[in-house]
């Protein structure tokens, strides 16, 4: 099995990483969390995520990527 470990989580992965710390605390020797929160998603957040998933199924990833990549990168 796995002994001690360092764990990281991004976004929802951060919530999963925090649950691992709760379950395996002493074995977690380091924790890196990025863009996450300890609170569960709100009903509005769940609804928005479902709407986005439906949009991506209809339109594919390309239109969404064109929309969000400029906000996520330093490219002018």
Backbone as a printed PyTorch tensor [residue, N CA C, xyz], in Angstrom:
tensor([[[  0.8100,  -1.1860,   0.0000],
         [  0.0000,   0.0000,   0.0000],
         [  0.8560,   1.2530,   0.0000]],

        [[  0.1940,   2.3400,   0.0270],
         [  0.8390,   3.6480,   0.0200],
         [  1.1050,   4.0720,   1.4580]],

        [[  2.3120,   4.5480,   1.7080],
         [  2.6540,   5.0600,   3.0320],
         [  2.2670,   6.5210,   3.1390]],

        [[  3.1970,   7.3330,   3.6130],
         [  2.9680,   8.7750,   3.6890],
         [  2.9640,   9.3580,   2.2810]],

        [[  2.2410,  10.4700,   2.1000],
         [  2.1690,  11.0630,   0.7680],
         [  1.8800,  12.5530,   0.8460]],

        [[  2.1920,  13.2320,  -0.2430],
         [  1.8490,  14.6410,  -0.4480],
         [  0.7240,  14.6400,  -1.4690]],

        [[ -0.2590,  15.4910,  -1.2560],
         [ -1.4640,  15.4660,  -2.0720],
         [ -1.7730,  16.8590,  -2.5840]],

        [[ -2.2820,  16.9430,  -3.7990],
         [ -2.6990,  18.2220,  -4.3580],
         [ -4.0700,  18.1000,  -4.9810]],

        [[ -4.7710,  19.2190,  -5.0210],
         [ -6.0880,  19.2180,  -5.6390],
         [ -6.4090,  20.5660,  -6.2430]],

        [[ -7.0090,  20.5340,  -7.4170],
         [ -7.4200,  21.7290,  -8.1480],
         [ -8.9380,  21.7130,  -8.2770]],

        [[ -9.5750,  22.8090,  -7.9000],
         [-11.0200,  22.9540,  -8.0190],
         [-11.7200,  21.8600,  -7.2110]],

        [[-12.5720,  21.0620,  -7.8380],
         [-13.2640,  20.0000,  -7.1100],
         [-12.2710,  18.9880,  -6.5380]],

        [[-11.1400,  18.8280,  -7.2050],
         [-10.1020,  17.9390,  -6.6870],
         [ -9.5860,  18.3910,  -5.3310]],

        [[ -9.6570,  19.6960,  -5.0690],
         [ -9.2680,  20.2090,  -3.7610],
         [-10.2000,  19.7210,  -2.6680]],

        [[-11.4800,  19.6480,  -2.9840],
         [-12.4350,  19.1260,  -2.0040],
         [-12.1680,  17.6480,  -1.7360]],

        [[-11.8180,  16.9250,  -2.7790],
         [-11.4840,  15.5080,  -2.6130],
         [-10.2100,  15.3740,  -1.7810]],

        [[ -9.2250,  16.2290,  -2.0510],
         [ -7.9790,  16.1930,  -1.2790],
         [ -8.2460,  16.4900,   0.1940]],

        [[ -9.1240,  17.4540,   0.4720],
         [ -9.4480,  17.7640,   1.8710],
         [-10.1250,  16.5780,   2.5550]],

        [[-10.9440,  15.8570,   1.8320],
         [-11.5700,  14.6580,   2.4000],
         [-10.5110,  13.5960,   2.6880]],

        [[ -9.5140,  13.4880,   1.8250],
         [ -8.4180,  12.5410,   2.0800],
         [ -7.6670,  12.9150,   3.3550]],

        [[ -7.4550,  14.2100,   3.5690],
         [ -6.7900,  14.6490,   4.8000],
         [ -7.6370,  14.2630,   6.0070]],

        [[ -8.9400,  14.4360,   5.8900],
         [ -9.8250,  14.0670,   6.9980],
         [ -9.7260,  12.5690,   7.2950]],

        [[ -9.6540,  11.7770,   6.2460],
         [ -9.6320,  10.3220,   6.4290],
         [ -8.2560,   9.7720,   6.7850]],

        [[ -7.2130,  10.3490,   6.1940],
         [ -5.8700,   9.7690,   6.3190],
         [ -4.8790,  10.7350,   6.9530]],

        [[ -5.3650,  11.7220,   7.6840],
         [ -4.5990,  12.8290,   8.2380],
         [ -3.1210,  12.6330,   8.4890]],

        [[ -2.7200,  11.7610,   9.3950],
         [ -1.3040,  11.6540,   9.7350],
         [ -0.4170,  11.2040,   8.5690]],

        [[ -0.9920,  10.5280,   7.6000],
         [ -0.1960,  10.0560,   6.4600],
         [  0.0340,  11.1450,   5.4220]],

        [[ -0.7810,  12.2090,   5.4480],
         [ -0.6380,  13.2980,   4.4790],
         [  0.4530,  14.2370,   4.9870]],

        [[  1.5760,  14.2520,   4.3010],
         [  2.7280,  15.0470,   4.7310],
         [  2.7490,  16.4340,   4.1110]],

        [[  1.9400,  16.6520,   3.1020],
         [  1.8420,  17.9660,   2.4800],
         [  0.5550,  18.0470,   1.6900]],

        [[  0.0360,  19.2690,   1.5590],
         [ -1.2270,  19.4660,   0.8530],
         [ -1.1310,  20.7440,   0.0310]],

        [[ -1.4580,  20.6490,  -1.2520],
         [ -1.4860,  21.7980,  -2.1510],
         [ -2.9080,  21.9440,  -2.6730]],

        [[ -3.5220,  23.0870,  -2.3990],
         [ -4.8890,  23.3490,  -2.8490],
         [ -4.8860,  24.5810,  -3.7410]],

        [[ -5.5520,  24.4760,  -4.8860],
         [ -5.6120,  25.5850,  -5.8350],
         [ -7.0530,  25.7460,  -6.3120]],

        [[ -7.5700,  26.9570,  -6.2090],
         [ -8.8900,  27.2630,  -6.7540],
         [ -9.9880,  26.3820,  -6.2020]],

        [[-10.0060,  26.2160,  -4.8990],
         [-10.9930,  25.3290,  -4.2870],
         [-11.6020,  25.9940,  -3.0660]],

        [[-12.6010,  25.3670,  -2.5240],
         [-13.2680,  25.8630,  -1.3280],
         [-13.7160,  24.6680,  -0.4950]],

        [[-13.7660,  24.8170,   0.8210],
         [-14.2100,  23.6830,   1.6390],
         [-15.7250,  23.5060,   1.6550]],

        [[-16.4650,  24.4940,   1.1760],
         [-17.9210,  24.3940,   1.2010],
         [-18.4340,  23.5840,   0.0120]],

        [[-19.5460,  22.9180,   0.2250],
         [-20.2090,  22.2140,  -0.8720],
         [-20.7710,  23.2380,  -1.8540]],

        [[-20.9450,  22.8260,  -3.0750],
         [-21.4800,  23.7210,  -4.0930],
         [-22.9290,  24.0890,  -3.7720]],

        [[-23.2750,  25.3430,  -4.0260],
         [-24.6340,  25.8210,  -3.7760],
         [-25.5890,  25.2460,  -4.8220]],

        [[-26.8850,  25.2870,  -4.5400],
         [-27.8560,  24.8440,  -5.5530],
         [-27.7190,  25.6290,  -6.8590]],

        [[-27.4090,  26.9160,  -6.7540],
         [-27.2110,  27.7270,  -7.9620],
         [-25.9890,  27.2430,  -8.7390]],

        [[-24.9300,  26.8930,  -8.0140],
         [-23.7310,  26.3770,  -8.6660],
         [-23.9830,  25.0500,  -9.3550]],

        [[-24.7520,  24.1950,  -8.7070],
         [-25.1100,  22.9030,  -9.3080],
         [-25.8970,  23.1330, -10.5900]],

        [[-26.8480,  24.0590, -10.5350],
         [-27.6680,  24.3680, -11.7060],
         [-26.8030,  24.9310, -12.8370]],

        [[-25.9070,  25.8560, -12.5040],
         [-25.0360,  26.4530, -13.5260],
         [-24.1300,  25.3970, -14.1580]],

        [[-23.6140,  24.4860, -13.3440],
         [-22.7470,  23.4240, -13.8700],
         [-23.5360,  22.5080, -14.8110]],

        [[-24.7750,  22.1910, -14.4500],
         [-25.6130,  21.3430, -15.3070],
         [-25.9200,  22.0450, -16.6280]],

        [[-26.1860,  23.3520, -16.5590],
         [-26.4520,  24.1120, -17.7860],
         [-25.2150,  24.1500, -18.6790]],

        [[-24.0450,  24.3300, -18.0720],
         [-22.8120,  24.3350, -18.8540],
         [-22.5740,  22.9690, -19.4930]],

        [[-22.8050,  21.8990, -18.7400],
         [-22.6210,  20.5520, -19.2870],
         [-23.5480,  20.3270, -20.4780]],

        [[-24.7950,  20.7730, -20.3630],
         [-25.7430,  20.6210, -21.4700],
         [-25.2840,  21.4220, -22.6810]],

        [[-24.7780,  22.6260, -22.4420],
         [-24.2730,  23.4530, -23.5430],
         [-23.0970,  22.7750, -24.2380]],

        [[-22.1690,  22.2310, -23.4470],
         [-21.0100,  21.5680, -24.0370],
         [-21.4190,  20.3400, -24.8410]],

        [[-22.4340,  19.6390, -24.3820],
         [-22.9260,  18.4920, -25.1550],
         [-23.5370,  18.9440, -26.4780]],

        [[-24.2450,  20.0810, -26.4600],
         [-24.8750,  20.5950, -27.6860],
         [-23.8500,  21.1570, -28.6610]],

        [[-22.9430,  22.0080, -28.1390],
         [-22.0670,  22.8040, -28.9980],
         [-20.6640,  22.2400, -29.1500]],

        [[-20.2600,  21.3710, -28.2430],
         [-18.8810,  20.9040, -28.2330],
         [-18.0070,  21.8600, -27.4290]],

        [[-16.7530,  21.5210, -27.3020],
         [-15.8370,  22.2730, -26.4470],
         [-15.2890,  23.5380, -27.1080]],

        [[-15.1810,  23.5490, -28.4290],
         [-14.5140,  24.6590, -29.1240],
         [-15.1350,  26.0290, -28.8270]],

        [[-16.4540,  26.2120, -28.9260],
         [-17.0080,  27.5360, -28.6300],
         [-16.7470,  27.9800, -27.1900]],

        [[-16.8390,  27.0510, -26.2650],
         [-16.5800,  27.3850, -24.8620],
         [-15.1200,  27.7700, -24.6610]],

        [[-14.2270,  27.0250, -25.2850],
         [-12.8010,  27.3320, -25.1690],
         [-12.5030,  28.7240, -25.7240]],

        [[-13.0910,  29.0630, -26.8520],
         [-12.8950,  30.3980, -27.4310],
         [-13.3750,  31.4860, -26.4750]],

        [[-14.4060,  31.1890, -25.7390],
         [-14.9860,  32.1500, -24.7970],
         [-14.1270,  32.3310, -23.5450]],

        [[-13.6300,  31.2410, -22.9870],
         [-12.9580,  31.3380, -21.6900],
         [-11.4420,  31.4410, -21.7500]],

        [[-10.8140,  30.9360, -22.8000],
         [ -9.3510,  30.9530, -22.8370],
         [ -8.7500,  32.3510, -22.7400]],

        [[ -9.3190,  33.3640, -23.3780],
         [ -8.7320,  34.6980, -23.2090],
         [ -8.7230,  35.1770, -21.7530]],

        [[ -9.6870,  34.7440, -20.9690],
         [ -9.7270,  35.1340, -19.5520],
         [ -8.7630,  34.3110, -18.7080]],

        [[ -8.3500,  33.1600, -19.2180],
         [ -7.5090,  32.2560, -18.4350],
         [ -6.0300,  32.3490, -18.7940]],

        [[ -5.7160,  33.0790, -19.8230],
         [ -4.3270,  33.1720, -20.2610],
         [ -3.9090,  34.6300, -20.3540]],

        [[ -2.6230,  34.8350, -20.4380],
         [ -2.0870,  36.1920, -20.5400],
         [ -1.9580,  36.6410, -21.9860]],

        [[ -2.4750,  35.8490, -22.9060],
         [ -2.3770,  36.1880, -24.3230],
         [ -3.2700,  37.3810, -24.6360]],

        [[ -2.7090,  38.3980, -25.2980],
         [ -3.5410,  39.5740, -25.6310],
         [ -4.6070,  39.2600, -26.6610]]])
